[in-house]
Amino acid sequence: MDKKTGGGAYTGASFRNDVGKFMARCQNQITGEEEFLGYFDDPFEAHLAWKKRKYELARILVQGIEDQRVKEAILNRYKDETNE
């Protein structure tokens, strides 16, 4: 795996040469803004920060959805053992 790119396997993570760390960021579906989530030593840690924020946003987005199957599908996309 290439240290600078994380091998391209970690969504939300990119290597910043100027900082020497992996940056996590994501698009907020509610505001349309890109959010900076922090710098990390490991690309997987940056990816987990991205995934956690996406799960938080998904929980907000599903509040108005009545179909439980749709809610679960959206939440399961980002849920893992680090989420509630």
C-alpha positions as CSV (number, residue, x, y, z in Angstrom):
1,M,0.0,0.0,0.0
2,D,1.3,3.5,-0.9
3,K,1.6,5.5,2.3
4,K,0.7,8.7,0.6
5,T,-2.6,7.5,-0.8
6,G,-3.5,4.8,1.6
7,G,-3.7,2.6,-1.5
8,G,-6.9,4.4,-2.4
9,A,-8.8,2.0,-0.2
10,Y,-10.0,4.4,2.4
11,T,-12.8,6.7,1.5
12,G,-12.6,10.2,3.1
13,A,-8.9,9.9,3.7
14,S,-6.2,11.7,1.8
15,F,-2.5,12.3,2.5
16,R,-1.4,15.9,3.1
17,N,2.3,16.4,2.3
18,D,2.4,19.8,4.0
19,V,1.2,18.3,7.3
20,G,2.6,14.8,6.9
21,K,-0.6,13.2,8.0
22,F,-3.9,11.8,6.6
23,M,-6.7,14.3,6.4
24,A,-10.4,13.2,6.9
25,R,-13.1,15.2,5.3
26,C,-16.6,14.6,4.0
27,Q,-19.5,16.3,2.2
28,N,-22.3,17.2,4.5
29,Q,-25.5,16.2,2.7
30,I,-27.6,18.6,4.7
31,T,-25.6,21.8,4.3
32,G,-23.8,21.0,1.0
33,E,-20.6,22.0,2.6
34,E,-17.4,20.0,2.8
35,E,-16.4,19.3,6.5
36,F,-12.8,19.0,7.8
37,L,-12.7,16.1,10.3
38,G,-9.1,16.2,11.4
39,Y,-5.6,14.9,10.7
40,F,-4.6,11.3,11.5
41,D,-1.4,9.2,11.4
42,D,-3.1,6.3,9.8
43,P,-5.4,6.3,6.7
44,F,-7.8,3.8,8.4
45,E,-8.3,6.2,11.4
46,A,-9.1,9.0,8.9
47,H,-11.6,6.7,7.2
48,L,-13.3,5.8,10.5
49,A,-13.7,9.5,11.3
50,W,-15.3,10.0,7.8
51,K,-17.6,7.0,8.4
52,K,-18.6,8.1,11.9
53,R,-19.6,11.6,10.6
54,K,-21.5,10.1,7.6
55,Y,-23.4,7.9,10.1
56,E,-24.3,11.0,12.2
57,L,-25.6,12.8,9.1
58,A,-27.5,9.7,8.0
59,R,-29.3,9.6,11.4
60,I,-30.5,13.1,10.8
61,L,-31.5,12.5,7.2
62,V,-33.7,9.5,8.0
63,Q,-35.8,11.2,10.6
64,G,-38.5,12.1,8.1
65,I,-38.6,8.7,6.3
66,E,-41.5,6.5,7.3
67,D,-40.4,3.3,5.5
68,Q,-38.3,1.3,8.0
69,R,-36.5,-0.6,5.2
70,V,-35.3,2.6,3.6
71,K,-34.2,3.9,7.0
72,E,-32.2,0.8,7.8
73,A,-30.6,0.7,4.3
74,I,-29.4,4.2,4.7
75,L,-28.1,3.7,8.3
76,N,-26.5,0.3,7.5
77,R,-24.4,1.9,4.7
78,Y,-22.3,3.8,7.3
79,K,-22.9,1.8,10.5
80,D,-20.1,-0.4,12.0
81,E,-18.9,-1.5,15.4
82,T,-17.8,2.0,16.3
83,N,-21.3,3.4,15.9
84,E,-24.1,3.1,18.4
